[in-house]
Amino acid sequence: MAVDRDVLQRDLYGLLGVGEKASEKEVKKAYRQKALTCHPDKNPDDPKAAEIFHQLSQALAVLTDAAARAAYDKVRKAKKQAAERTQKLDEKRKRVKLDLEAREREAQARETEEEEIRITRTLEQEVMMNWWIFMFVLRRIGGRLRIPHEKLVMRCNKPECSNFSTFWTMGAMGQGKRAVC
């Protein structure tokens, strides 16, 4: 007997309510009990009863024929093995995905840290450049205005100063020196 493709898709053992190791006698007994509950003559108003009865008849035919049952069991076993392989692959894929996401987070953290360092260096360079320009302008203005170095008071914009004011003195060479904040 050739086994139909749609029959192979169904769980015949579950349909009859028997185990895979059930004997032919147990299969026939289970068929009779299920067939009584869903026989089309006993349920004339239920259209699904005829369909279920037909499926039960197919299950009986397959599970009582030794060759058809062997073919069915072989296909069923292959499906279970394929499902297990898929599950193992899914677990591997999940581990690979989690590992990849962790490496991406690390790379992003490194990139963010490098960006912060670059911005900090850029700001430090900008501050130093502005500082030297300020000192140059201050020397020029201080020299023209002839402000005595004791009276030259400037505001400090550095955050480490609590009151943000610094006294600067102009030496003989025009070098700015930081005094007390």
LOTIBA-84902 format. One record per residue (C-alpha): residue number from 1; x, y, z; residue in one letter. Coordinates in steps of 0.1 Angstrom, whole numbers, plus 5000, padded with zeros to 4 digits. Last residue first. Layout:
residues N
NODE num   xx   yy   zz residuo
NODE NUM    X    Y    Z       A
...
END
This chain:
residues 181
NODE num   xx   yy   zz residuo
NODE 181 5430 5828 5417       C
NODE 180 5466 5836 5427       V
NODE 179 5493 5843 5401       A
NODE 178 5495 5831 5366       R
NODE 177 5523 5844 5345       K
NODE 176 5519 5862 5312       G
NODE 175 5553 5868 5294       Q
NODE 174 5558 5904 5282       G
NODE 173 5596 5902 5285       M
NODE 172 5597 5925 5315       A
NODE 171 5570 5905 5332       G
NODE 170 5533 5911 5329       M
NODE 169 5513 5898 5359       T
NODE 168 5480 5880 5357       W
NODE 167 5455 5878 5385       F
NODE 166 5429 5852 5381       T
NODE 165 5391 5852 5386       S
NODE 164 5368 5823 5381       F
NODE 163 5357 5822 5417       N
NODE 162 5363 5784 5422       S
NODE 161 5390 5781 5396       C
NODE 160 5392 5746 5382       E
NODE 159 5366 5756 5355       P
NODE 158 5390 5778 5336       K
NODE 157 5375 5811 5324       N
NODE 156 5398 5833 5344       C
NODE 155 5389 5870 5346       R
NODE 154 5417 5895 5342       M
NODE 153 5435 5920 5365       V
NODE 152 5464 5942 5354       L
NODE 151 5470 5966 5383       K
NODE 150 5504 5952 5394       E
NODE 149 5516 5950 5358       H
NODE 148 5513 5987 5353       P
NODE 147 5491 5995 5324       I
NODE 146 5511 6012 5297       R
NODE 145 5482 6013 5273       L
NODE 144 5503 6003 5244       R
NODE 143 5522 5975 5262       G
NODE 142 5491 5961 5279       G
NODE 141 5473 5961 5245       I
NODE 140 5500 5942 5228       R
NODE 139 5507 5919 5257       R
NODE 138 5470 5912 5261       L
NODE 137 5466 5905 5224       V
NODE 136 5494 5879 5225       F
NODE 135 5481 5864 5257       M
NODE 134 5446 5861 5243       F
NODE 133 5459 5845 5211       I
NODE 132 5480 5821 5232       W
NODE 131 5449 5812 5253       W
NODE 130 5427 5809 5223       N
NODE 129 5451 5784 5208       M
NODE 128 5454 5765 5242       M
NODE 127 5416 5764 5245       V
NODE 126 5412 5752 5209       E
NODE 125 5438 5725 5215       Q
NODE 124 5421 5714 5247       E
NODE 123 5388 5713 5229       L
NODE 122 5402 5692 5201       T
NODE 121 5418 5669 5226       R
NODE 120 5385 5665 5245       T
NODE 119 5366 5659 5212       I
NODE 118 5391 5632 5202       R
NODE 117 5390 5615 5236       I
NODE 116 5352 5616 5235       E
NODE 115 5352 5601 5200       E
NODE 114 5377 5574 5211       E
NODE 113 5353 5565 5240       E
NODE 112 5323 5564 5217       T
NODE 111 5342 5542 5192       E
NODE 110 5353 5519 5220       R
NODE 109 5317 5517 5233       A
NODE 108 5305 5510 5198       Q
NODE 107 5331 5482 5193       A
NODE 106 5321 5467 5226       E
NODE 105 5284 5468 5217       R
NODE 104 5291 5453 5183       E
NODE 103 5311 5425 5200       R
NODE 102 5282 5417 5223       A
NODE 101 5258 5417 5194       E
NODE 100 5280 5393 5175       L
NODE  99 5282 5370 5205       D
NODE  98 5244 5371 5209       L
NODE  97 5239 5363 5172       K
NODE  96 5264 5335 5172       V
NODE  95 5247 5320 5203       R
NODE  94 5213 5323 5187       K
NODE  93 5226 5308 5155       R
NODE  92 5240 5279 5174       K
NODE  91 5207 5274 5193       E
NODE  90 5188 5277 5160       D
NODE  89 5211 5251 5145       L
NODE  88 5204 5228 5174       K
NODE  87 5167 5234 5169       Q
NODE  86 5169 5228 5132       T
NODE  85 5189 5196 5138       R
NODE  84 5162 5184 5163       E
NODE  83 5134 5192 5138       A
NODE  82 5152 5173 5110       A
NODE  81 5156 5144 5134       Q
NODE  80 5119 5144 5142       K
NODE  79 5110 5147 5105       K
NODE  78 5133 5117 5097       A
NODE  77 5117 5097 5124       K
NODE  76 5082 5104 5110       R
NODE  75 5093 5095 5075       V
NODE  74 5107 5062 5087       K
NODE  73 5077 5055 5109       D
NODE  72 5054 5060 5079       Y
NODE  71 5075 5037 5057       A
NODE  70 5075 5010 5084       A
NODE  69 5038 5015 5089       R
NODE  68 5032 5011 5051       A
NODE  67 5053 4979 5050       A
NODE  66 5036 4964 5081       A
NODE  65 5000 4972 5071       D
NODE  64 4980 4977 5103       T
NODE  63 4993 5013 5109       L
NODE  62 4986 5025 5074       V
NODE  61 4951 5011 5070       A
NODE  60 4941 5021 5105       L
NODE  59 4953 5057 5099       A
NODE  58 4934 5059 5067       Q
NODE  57 4902 5047 5084       S
NODE  56 4908 5073 5112       L
NODE  55 4912 5100 5086       Q
NODE  54 4879 5090 5069       H
NODE  53 4861 5090 5103       F
NODE  52 4875 5125 5110       I
NODE  51 4862 5138 5076       E
NODE  50 4828 5121 5081       A
NODE  49 4825 5137 5116       A
NODE  48 4835 5171 5103       K
NODE  47 4801 5176 5086       P
NODE  46 4783 5171 5120       D
NODE  45 4744 5168 5114       D
NODE  44 4745 5131 5106       P
NODE  43 4765 5122 5138       N
NODE  42 4759 5084 5145       K
NODE  41 4757 5076 5108       D
NODE  40 4789 5096 5101       P
NODE  39 4809 5076 5127       H
NODE  38 4826 5100 5151       C
NODE  37 4823 5084 5185       T
NODE  36 4821 5048 5173       L
NODE  35 4852 5053 5151       A
NODE  34 4873 5064 5181       K
NODE  33 4866 5032 5200       Q
NODE  32 4870 5010 5170       R
NODE  31 4902 5026 5160       Y
NODE  30 4917 5023 5195       A
NODE  29 4909 4985 5194       K
NODE  28 4925 4981 5159       K
NODE  27 4956 4999 5170       V
NODE  26 4959 4978 5202       E
NODE  25 4957 4946 5181       K
NODE  24 4983 4958 5156       E
NODE  23 5007 4964 5185       S
NODE  22 5015 4998 5200       A
NODE  21 5051 5008 5200       K
NODE  20 5044 5043 5186       E
NODE  19 5019 5050 5213       G
NODE  18 4981 5050 5208       V
NODE  17 4955 5078 5208       G
NODE  16 4942 5071 5173       L
NODE  15 4949 5106 5160       L
NODE  14 4980 5108 5181       G
NODE  13 4994 5077 5165       Y
NODE  12 4984 5089 5130       L
NODE  11 5002 5123 5135       D
NODE  10 4993 5138 5101       R
NODE   9 5017 5150 5074       Q
NODE   8 5023 5115 5061       L
NODE   7 4986 5111 5055       V
NODE   6 4986 5142 5033       D
NODE   5 5014 5126 5013       R
NODE   4 4996 5093 5007       D
NODE   3 5012 5061 5017       V
NODE   2 5013 5034 4990       A
NODE   1 5000 5000 5000       M
END
